[in-house]
Amino acid sequence: PPSEPPASTSGEPPDLDELYRSAVQAMAEGRPDDAIERLGRIADAVPGTALGGQAMMDTAETLLRAGRPLHARAAFLRYLDRHPAGTAREMARISVCRIEAGAGGGADAVPCYAAYLSEFPGGHFAAEARRATEAPAGEAGREER
């Protein structure tokens, strides 16, 4: 496997562009743990910035693709907490809801979908969220015949 970009020993900040390229390469090569570690370094180096937010979202999505939905949920929630005006909030919020719906069934995700609608009443996923919050009790999870 390719070597990791060297950590800065001079006290200078890491070359974030190189670190991001390395993370993308790790993802492409099927090394999600390496990618997650590098993305975490970026998010930690520039918290509260657009680049830091993107690194957090990429971390969450990498975790999801790696089959670790509960870790991905925590990463999406971290983004929501640290980026109150972030441009990826809608995707982060709906991703949390979908993970919760998959983990515990539709009823467990209702508060999440309600929070989505509160923040994004006309959002791209509003119809999905309305269906999830308006399903009659007992109908959630019922199979069609």
Backbone as CSV, one residue per row, in Angstrom:
resi,resn,N_x,N_y,N_z,CA_x,CA_y,CA_z,C_x,C_y,C_z
1,PRO,0.832,-1.199,0.000,0.000,0.000,0.000,0.873,1.258,0.000
2,PRO,0.355,2.343,-0.580,1.124,3.582,-0.609,1.380,4.078,0.801
3,SER,2.475,4.790,0.948,2.794,5.292,2.277,1.922,6.483,2.613
4,GLU,1.754,6.668,3.879,0.954,7.784,4.383,1.749,9.071,4.231
5,PRO,1.051,10.186,3.942,1.775,11.450,3.894,2.451,11.690,5.236
6,PRO,3.673,12.172,5.214,4.383,12.347,6.482,3.706,13.385,7.357
7,ALA,3.729,13.125,8.643,3.222,14.095,9.603,4.240,15.219,9.698
8,SER,3.728,16.395,9.937,4.621,17.542,10.052,5.412,17.436,11.344
9,THR,6.719,17.605,11.224,7.572,17.574,12.411,8.079,18.963,12.759
10,SER,7.807,19.927,11.889,8.322,21.275,12.113,7.308,22.183,12.787
11,GLY,6.168,21.636,13.162,5.135,22.457,13.764,4.250,23.126,12.725
12,GLU,4.581,22.950,11.440,3.749,23.504,10.381,2.500,22.638,10.235
13,PRO,1.406,23.257,9.794,0.203,22.447,9.586,0.432,21.448,8.457
14,PRO,-0.256,20.321,8.499,-0.091,19.331,7.431,-0.580,19.908,6.105
15,ASP,-0.072,19.379,5.015,-0.552,19.761,3.691,-1.912,19.088,3.512
16,LEU,-2.968,19.862,3.730,-4.315,19.289,3.744,-4.751,18.793,2.371
17,ASP,-4.306,19.454,1.314,-4.650,18.969,-0.022,-4.053,17.587,-0.261
18,GLU,-2.798,17.420,0.122,-2.140,16.121,-0.044,-2.807,15.069,0.848
19,LEU,-3.151,15.464,2.039,-3.812,14.544,2.967,-5.174,14.115,2.417
20,TYR,-5.906,15.058,1.825,-7.205,14.719,1.238,-7.037,13.783,0.048
21,ARG,-6.066,14.088,-0.815,-5.802,13.191,-1.952,-5.468,11.787,-1.455
22,SER,-4.699,11.709,-0.396,-4.329,10.420,0.174,-5.554,9.691,0.729
23,ALA,-6.463,10.432,1.337,-7.694,9.829,1.863,-8.558,9.287,0.724
24,VAL,-8.689,10.070,-0.333,-9.467,9.636,-1.496,-8.836,8.389,-2.113
25,GLN,-7.519,8.365,-2.198,-6.828,7.200,-2.739,-7.075,5.979,-1.852
26,ALA,-7.025,6.164,-0.542,-7.283,5.049,0.381,-8.699,4.509,0.189
27,MET,-9.668,5.413,0.000,-11.045,4.965,-0.244,-11.113,4.149,-1.532
28,ALA,-10.483,4.656,-2.578,-10.512,3.980,-3.879,-9.841,2.615,-3.822
29,GLU,-8.854,2.486,-2.950,-8.125,1.221,-2.817,-8.756,0.283,-1.796
30,GLY,-9.915,0.643,-1.274,-10.604,-0.231,-0.335,-9.985,-0.256,1.049
31,ARG,-9.391,0.855,1.457,-8.793,0.961,2.789,-9.538,2.025,3.601
32,PRO,-10.776,1.711,3.994,-11.590,2.725,4.666,-10.995,3.223,5.980
33,ASP,-10.340,2.358,6.738,-9.777,2.809,8.013,-8.684,3.854,7.807
34,ASP,-7.859,3.672,6.769,-6.841,4.682,6.463,-7.500,5.991,6.048
35,ALA,-8.522,5.885,5.211,-9.226,7.087,4.759,-9.856,7.824,5.941
36,ILE,-10.492,7.091,6.828,-11.160,7.688,7.989,-10.151,8.392,8.887
37,GLU,-9.006,7.765,9.082,-7.973,8.381,9.927,-7.496,9.689,9.320
38,ARG,-7.264,9.701,8.019,-6.761,10.907,7.345,-7.815,12.004,7.313
39,LEU,-9.041,11.620,7.056,-10.130,12.601,7.073,-10.297,13.200,8.468
40,GLY,-10.128,12.374,9.486,-10.195,12.870,10.860,-9.105,13.886,11.152
41,ARG,-7.922,13.652,10.617,-6.823,14.609,10.802,-7.159,15.946,10.153
42,ILE,-7.805,15.876,8.990,-8.198,17.117,8.310,-9.255,17.848,9.132
43,ALA,-10.283,17.117,9.568,-11.356,17.741,10.352,-10.813,18.368,11.632
44,ASP,-9.858,17.701,12.258,-9.256,18.230,13.490,-8.370,19.442,13.223
45,ALA,-7.736,19.472,12.043,-6.815,20.574,11.712,-7.558,21.867,11.385
46,VAL,-8.759,21.743,10.818,-9.507,22.938,10.403,-10.974,22.848,10.849
47,PRO,-11.195,22.742,12.170,-12.574,22.619,12.657,-13.387,23.872,12.323
48,GLY,-14.654,23.657,12.037,-15.537,24.779,11.779,-15.422,25.383,10.387
49,THR,-14.551,24.822,9.556,-14.395,25.330,8.187,-15.144,24.426,7.214
50,ALA,-15.319,24.927,5.999,-15.973,24.116,4.970,-15.179,22.840,4.702
51,LEU,-13.843,22.945,4.664,-13.015,21.761,4.429,-13.154,20.766,5.579
52,GLY,-13.144,21.267,6.802,-13.334,20.390,7.955,-14.690,19.710,7.923
53,GLY,-15.721,20.444,7.541,-17.058,19.867,7.424,-17.135,18.808,6.354
54,GLN,-16.505,19.076,5.215,-16.504,18.085,4.138,-15.771,16.822,4.580
55,ALA,-14.680,16.986,5.300,-13.952,15.819,5.808,-14.828,15.012,6.766
56,MET,-15.613,15.705,7.582,-16.511,15.002,8.509,-17.590,14.235,7.744
57,MET,-18.159,14.859,6.719,-19.184,14.180,5.917,-18.587,12.989,5.174
58,ASP,-17.392,13.159,4.613,-16.744,12.049,3.917,-16.427,10.907,4.885
59,THR,-16.071,11.248,6.111,-15.831,10.219,7.132,-17.107,9.419,7.367
60,ALA,-18.218,10.127,7.566,-19.496,9.458,7.830,-19.900,8.563,6.656
61,GLU,-19.758,9.075,5.453,-20.138,8.284,4.278,-19.226,7.071,4.092
62,THR,-17.955,7.234,4.402,-17.015,6.107,4.317,-17.385,5.037,5.336
63,LEU,-17.729,5.458,6.536,-18.160,4.512,7.564,-19.423,3.771,7.121
64,LEU,-20.349,4.480,6.516,-21.585,3.863,6.048,-21.289,2.821,4.969
65,ARG,-20.450,3.192,4.001,-20.093,2.240,2.933,-19.320,1.045,3.485
66,ALA,-18.612,1.245,4.584,-17.832,0.158,5.183,-18.706,-0.743,6.067
67,GLY,-20.005,-0.486,6.088,-20.917,-1.336,6.860,-20.922,-1.037,8.348
68,ARG,-20.634,0.190,8.715,-20.607,0.576,10.126,-21.598,1.714,10.365
69,PRO,-22.898,1.412,10.218,-23.907,2.473,10.269,-23.976,3.217,11.605
70,LEU,-23.762,2.551,12.706,-23.845,3.264,13.988,-22.691,4.248,14.155
71,HIS,-21.513,3.880,13.652,-20.387,4.822,13.660,-20.656,5.971,12.686
72,ALA,-21.254,5.646,11.548,-21.607,6.682,10.575,-22.623,7.650,11.178
73,ARG,-23.615,7.110,11.894,-24.620,7.959,12.552,-23.937,8.937,13.496
74,ALA,-22.999,8.438,14.293,-22.280,9.312,15.230,-21.500,10.389,14.478
75,ALA,-20.919,10.041,13.346,-20.153,11.014,12.559,-21.074,12.072,11.940
76,PHE,-22.236,11.648,11.437,-23.195,12.615,10.907,-23.680,13.551,12.022
77,LEU,-23.961,12.998,13.198,-24.394,13.830,14.320,-23.304,14.808,14.740
78,ARG,-22.059,14.373,14.680,-20.936,15.263,14.995,-20.912,16.435,14.018
79,TYR,-21.126,16.135,12.741,-21.185,17.214,11.748,-22.315,18.181,12.102
80,LEU,-23.494,17.665,12.388,-24.632,18.523,12.710,-24.346,19.400,13.928
81,ASP,-23.661,18.836,14.910,-23.332,19.580,16.124,-22.306,20.674,15.851
82,ARG,-21.316,20.361,15.054,-20.198,21.295,14.858,-20.379,22.261,13.691
83,HIS,-21.383,22.026,12.866,-21.612,22.891,11.705,-23.078,23.315,11.659
84,PRO,-23.480,24.197,12.584,-24.892,24.589,12.670,-25.412,25.298,11.419
85,ALA,-24.540,25.816,10.595,-24.960,26.461,9.351,-24.296,25.795,8.148
86,GLY,-23.849,24.562,8.323,-23.131,23.865,7.262,-23.979,23.580,6.043
87,THR,-23.329,23.544,4.896,-24.040,23.326,3.636,-24.498,21.882,3.452
88,ALA,-23.978,20.957,4.236,-24.355,19.542,4.099,-25.315,19.094,5.198
89,ARG,-25.896,20.040,5.933,-26.785,19.682,7.048,-27.960,18.814,6.600
90,GLU,-28.567,19.159,5.485,-29.735,18.405,5.045,-29.370,16.945,4.789
91,MET,-28.265,16.716,4.099,-27.845,15.337,3.828,-27.464,14.626,5.116
92,ALA,-26.791,15.321,6.019,-26.413,14.704,7.287,-27.659,14.310,8.077
93,ARG,-28.636,15.212,8.152,-29.853,14.941,8.930,-30.627,13.768,8.349
94,ILE,-30.838,13.752,7.028,-31.610,12.656,6.444,-30.852,11.335,6.566
95,SER,-29.535,11.386,6.516,-28.739,10.163,6.674,-28.914,9.581,8.067
96,VAL,-28.919,10.440,9.088,-29.159,9.979,10.458,-30.525,9.317,10.537
97,CYS,-31.535,9.950,9.955,-32.888,9.394,9.994,-32.956,8.028,9.319
98,ARG,-32.324,7.917,8.173,-32.345,6.640,7.450,-31.621,5.546,8.226
99,ILE,-30.534,5.896,8.878,-29.823,4.906,9.702,-30.708,4.477,10.861
100,GLU,-31.350,5.449,11.518,-32.232,5.105,12.636,-33.405,4.267,12.168
101,ALA,-33.965,4.570,11.010,-35.083,3.782,10.476,-34.634,2.355,10.186
102,GLY,-33.425,2.199,9.674,-32.915,0.867,9.364,-32.551,0.076,10.597
103,ALA,-32.103,0.769,11.635,-31.651,0.079,12.845,-32.793,-0.361,13.737
104,GLY,-33.833,0.455,13.828,-34.878,0.134,14.784,-36.277,0.123,14.234
105,GLY,-36.414,0.225,12.949,-37.744,0.288,12.371,-38.217,1.728,12.276
106,GLY,-39.277,1.936,11.540,-39.771,3.276,11.253,-40.117,4.112,12.461
107,ALA,-40.733,3.509,13.475,-41.193,4.292,14.628,-40.027,4.938,15.373
108,ASP,-38.896,4.275,15.433,-37.738,4.829,16.148,-37.172,6.065,15.456
109,ALA,-37.424,6.198,14.169,-36.874,7.312,13.405,-37.815,8.508,13.327
110,VAL,-39.037,8.382,13.820,-40.019,9.466,13.700,-39.505,10.785,14.284
111,PRO,-38.927,10.813,15.493,-38.414,12.102,16.000,-37.333,12.707,15.103
112,CYS,-36.524,11.877,14.509,-35.475,12.362,13.605,-36.101,12.981,12.363
113,TYR,-37.054,12.293,11.777,-37.721,12.841,10.594,-38.470,14.129,10.933
114,ALA,-39.046,14.200,12.124,-39.713,15.435,12.550,-38.701,16.574,12.661
115,ALA,-37.509,16.280,13.171,-36.449,17.299,13.256,-36.027,17.731,11.849
116,TYR,-35.960,16.778,10.934,-35.636,17.121,9.545,-36.667,18.111,9.006
117,LEU,-37.956,17.794,9.179,-39.006,18.670,8.658,-38.993,20.040,9.318
118,SER,-38.641,20.078,10.585,-38.553,21.356,11.277,-37.468,22.239,10.669
119,GLU,-36.342,21.642,10.324,-35.222,22.395,9.769,-35.345,22.603,8.256
120,PHE,-35.931,21.634,7.567,-36.009,21.679,6.097,-37.436,21.371,5.617
121,PRO,-38.415,22.220,5.944,-39.805,21.909,5.580,-40.020,21.727,4.080
122,GLY,-39.217,22.367,3.262,-39.335,22.212,1.817,-38.123,21.528,1.220
123,GLY,-37.430,20.752,2.038,-36.190,20.116,1.616,-36.374,19.041,0.570
124,HIS,-35.245,18.595,0.035,-35.254,17.569,-1.004,-35.887,16.263,-0.541
125,PHE,-35.841,15.985,0.759,-36.338,14.713,1.288,-37.573,14.903,2.160
126,ALA,-38.254,16.046,1.994,-39.419,16.360,2.821,-40.538,15.336,2.629
127,ALA,-40.762,14.883,1.413,-41.831,13.901,1.177,-41.537,12.610,1.941
128,GLU,-40.303,12.157,1.909,-39.901,10.962,2.666,-40.136,11.176,4.162
129,ALA,-39.740,12.342,4.653,-39.884,12.639,6.074,-41.356,12.721,6.472
130,ARG,-42.176,13.331,5.616,-43.616,13.406,5.925,-44.234,12.016,5.967
131,ARG,-43.875,11.168,5.006,-44.410,9.795,5.031,-44.029,9.096,6.334
132,ALA,-42.797,9.290,6.774,-42.321,8.625,7.992,-43.027,9.150,9.236
133,THR,-43.352,10.435,9.252,-43.990,11.007,10.449,-45.501,10.867,10.424
134,GLU,-46.088,10.617,9.255,-47.552,10.531,9.153,-48.069,9.108,9.098
135,ALA,-47.196,8.114,9.104,-47.648,6.720,9.041,-48.490,6.411,10.269
136,PRO,-49.706,5.901,10.067,-50.548,5.561,11.220,-49.874,4.532,12.124
137,ALA,-50.145,4.644,13.404,-49.581,3.689,14.369,-49.979,2.278,13.966
138,GLY,-49.047,1.368,14.047,-49.312,-0.013,13.675,-49.066,-0.295,12.204
139,GLU,-48.980,0.772,11.390,-48.754,0.554,9.972,-47.261,0.558,9.642
140,ALA,-46.490,1.219,10.464,-45.045,1.276,10.201,-44.473,-0.135,10.252
141,GLY,-43.797,-0.514,9.196,-43.160,-1.822,9.157,-44.081,-2.929,8.693
142,ARG,-45.383,-2.641,8.471,-46.296,-3.679,8.023,-46.006,-4.014,6.559
143,GLU,-45.975,-5.268,6.235,-45.702,-5.685,4.863,-46.947,-5.531,4.010
144,GLU,-46.745,-5.157,2.741,-47.866,-5.100,1.811,-48.168,-6.501,1.338
145,ARG,-49.440,-6.708,1.086,-49.847,-8.053,0.605,-50.401,-7.974,-0.791
